[in-house]
Amino acid sequence: MIPFSAEVYLSLLERYDAAIRPLPLFSWLLGLAALGLALRPLPGGSRVLAALLAAAWIWVGIVFHMTHFAAINWAALGFGPLFVLQGMMLLIFATLRGRPRFRARRGAAAWAGLVYALAALLVMPFLDPPSGAPWWQPRPGLLTPAPLTLFTLGLLLLTGTRPPLALLAIPFLWALLAGTAAWFLGLTSDLVLPPAAMACLALTLRRRRGSPT
């Protein structure tokens, strides 16, 4: 069902990381800055944060999926436009509708969002290192699909207003696809995505019903 092995995929990530350096380091720093904006909002911070997320989704769609991942998986030519669409939706919602407004509040949703975002930044890039690579050598982080998906789900939980469900659709779909692929490939890091996405959806629906979270 999957036209590549775990070793081939991890080797691809290693080549991708080498090709785009030093951008992975900058993406990690920008991820920390984005999380800071969600925890300590500033005037116009939500639009800046949405723009950063949008740029990451568009980059991953075009550069990772359509340029690199497509070399080992033809389906990446379909995944790429979906990631670009997610980026465009983030820009449209933030620019035209002023949503979502990233402003952490107390409650289960905010705590879950913080855990998701920190795990995407500080844990996932260090799991499943390529064969022969030291454990402390991280993968490209937010410039790859899985950490970006978990980070986005986390930030959507760190909102002062209920995030539009349309912004959850593509991250939710990718979480299910990536988690299923990780199960068959024996990869550790992406297995967290399906339960994380389901919990995020449940918390979001609970907020939309007006229950305290």
N, C-alpha and C positions, 0 to 999 in steps of 0.2 A: 504493500500500500504506500510506503514511503520510499521514494527513489534514491535515497542516500542513507549512509550510516551515520552514527553519532560521531565517529572519527572524522568523516568527511565534513560534517557540519562544523565541528569545532576547529578543524583546519581552515575552513572558510572564514570563521570569525577571526582567527589569528591573522589571516591575510588581509581581511577588511580593516582590522585594527591598525596594522602596519601601513596600509594605504592612506588612512585618513589622519594619522598622527600629525599634530598634537591635539586634534579636536576632541578625542575622548576625555582628556583632562579638562578642557574648557567646558565640555558638556556636564561633567561632574560638578564643577564650580558653579555653573549656571543653575544646575539642579538644586544645589544648596541655597542659592540666592532665591530661586522660585519658592522653595519651601519656606524660607524666611519671610517672603512677601505674604504667603498665606497665613503664617502665624502672627506676623506684625504688619498688618496692612498699611499701605501708604496711599495718598491720593493718586488715582490712576494706576495703582499697583495691579489691580485685577486685569486691566487691559494688557499691561506689560507681561504679566504671567501667562495670560492666554496666548499672547503672541509668541512667547518662548516655547510653550507647548506646541503650538501650531507649527512653528519652524521645525521642531524635532520630528513631528509626525510626517511632514512633507519631505524632510531629508531622508528619513527611514524608508518612506515609500519609493522615492526616486533612486537614492544612492544605494541603500542596502538591498531592497527587494529587487528593483528592476535592473540594477547594474551588477550587483554581486550575487545575490541569492538565486537569481534566475539562471545562473550558470550551472547549478546543480538541481534546480527544481523549477520546471516550467510554470507551475502554479504561482510562482512569485510574480509573474507578469500580471496576474489578477489581484494579488495581495497589494501590490504597489499602489494602484489607483484608489483602493479602499483607504489606505493610510493617508494619501493626499487628500481624499475627501474629508477624513476626520480633521486634518489640519485646516482645511477651508471652513468647515463648520465651526471650529473653535474661533476662527477669525470673524466669521459672520455673526455668531451669537454675541461675542464680546464687543464688536464694533457697533452693530445695529441695534442690539437688544440690551446691551450692558449686563449680560449674564454669561456665565455664572460670576457672582461676586465672591472672590476667595477671601474668607474671613472665618478663621477657626472659632468654633464655639464649644463649650463643654458638652460632653455626652459621648455615647458609644460611637457615633459616626466620626466624630473628630479624633478620638483615640485610634480608631481603626485606620483612618486616613493617615495619621502620623506614622503608625507602624508600617503601613504599605509603602509610604514614601521613603522612609528610612531604609526599609528592606531593599527597595529598588536601587537606592544609592549605595548602600554600604554592605549588602550581603550578596545579592544576586550576581554582581559582576565577578565575585570571587569563587563561585561554584562552578563545577565542571570545567576545570582548566584543561587546555589541550594536552595531549600525551607528551610528557617530557617537560612541560612548562611548570615553573614553580607555583605553588598554591597562591602566593602573594601577588602574582602577575594578573591583574584584573582583565576581564573582557571589556569590550567598548562601552558597556553601560547603557546610558540613556539613548545612545545612537544605534541601539539594537531593539528589536520589537518587544521582547518580553519585559525587560526592565522599564521601558517606556510605557508599556501598557499598565504595569502595576503602579508606576509612579502617577500616571494620569488618573487611575481609579482612586488612588489616595488623595490627590488634590481635589477631585470632584466631591470627595467626602468632607474636605476642609472648606466648605462654603457656608456663607451666612444665609444664602438663599438656596432653595431646592434646585439642584442642577437639572437642566432639561434632559429628559430621558433620551433624546436623540443623540446626545453626546456620549451616552453610555453604550449605545448599540454596537459600534465597531470595536471598542475595547473589550466588551463582553464576548463578542463573537471570536475575536482573536484569542482571548484567554482560553476559550474552550478548544479551539483548534490547536494552539500551541501546547496546552496541557495534554491533549490526546497524543500529539506527536511525541512529546517528551516521554510519555508512558511507554510507547513502542520502542523508542530509541534508548531508553534507560538513562535519560538525563535528569538530574536532580532539580535544577533551579526552576524550571518551568512548571513543575508539578503543582506548585502553589497557586498558579493562576486560576484554574477553574473554581476552587473553593473561595478564593479571594474575590473573584468576580461575582459569584452568587451571593456572598455576604454583602458586597457593595450594593448589589441590586436590592436585596432585602432591606438594608438600612435606608436606601434612597426611597423605596416605596413606603416604608414606615414614616419617613419624614413627610412625604407628600400627603399622607393621611392625617398629619398633624400631631403624631405621637412624639413625645420628647425623646431626643436622641443626643 
